[in-house]
Amino acid sequence: MTMAHHALGIALTRSLTATELHHAARTMPLAANHDATRLMTVVRAKTPGKALTRLRRRIGTRLPIDVITTHYPDRSGKILLSVAFPSAAHTAIAAAADRAARTPQRFVELALYRALAQHASDEADRLDRAVQQLLAHTTPAHLVAAVGHALTRTSGAAPC
């Protein structure tokens, strides 16, 4: 079986210095965002999970890594995460997972799903309140026209 290349994203706990980025890039090719708080790389491995593990082993101790993610969804449509918890957090997660009769991985996965669903719900509620407040001072037609105008504007373009 041939090995695939997997695009991975790296979220850092702080910005890298130019020296740190240069040293890390000597280990493997890395692309940094404008403030060097996120990196991208491509890792050769049989599976996305193995690519995450390989990357963490190669540069995990050299960089202040917060989270490593797959850049593209896997076959089941999921983005994979690699989070290295401190030992105290790992112990607490394992205990909570045991009480919930789940594996630690499944326990964290379900907690993330719940948090993301709550965030989406909170955001929908916030937008609904904002729209209701806007509608209190204008007509629906004017609001839709203003939203359409805002969405079609490009940054840096002269106003119409």
Disulfide bonds with the S-S distance in Angstrom:
none
